Amino acid sequence: MNMTHKELVDQVSANLFKQSGKIESQRSWQAMRNYLEQLDSEQLKSMLKEAA
């Protein structure tokens, strides 16, 4: 998996959205994105593996 950090954040965000089926609010979506941005690439890859 050779993705940039931003691509990893996008992918994890998309997976979380698919799992929940909805976004509670724009504010909560942005808070989640901010949190994911703070994680390193290995943490994001691990989240993707767990979701698969």
Helices and strands as residue ranges (DSSP letters): H 5-20, H 26-38, H 41-51
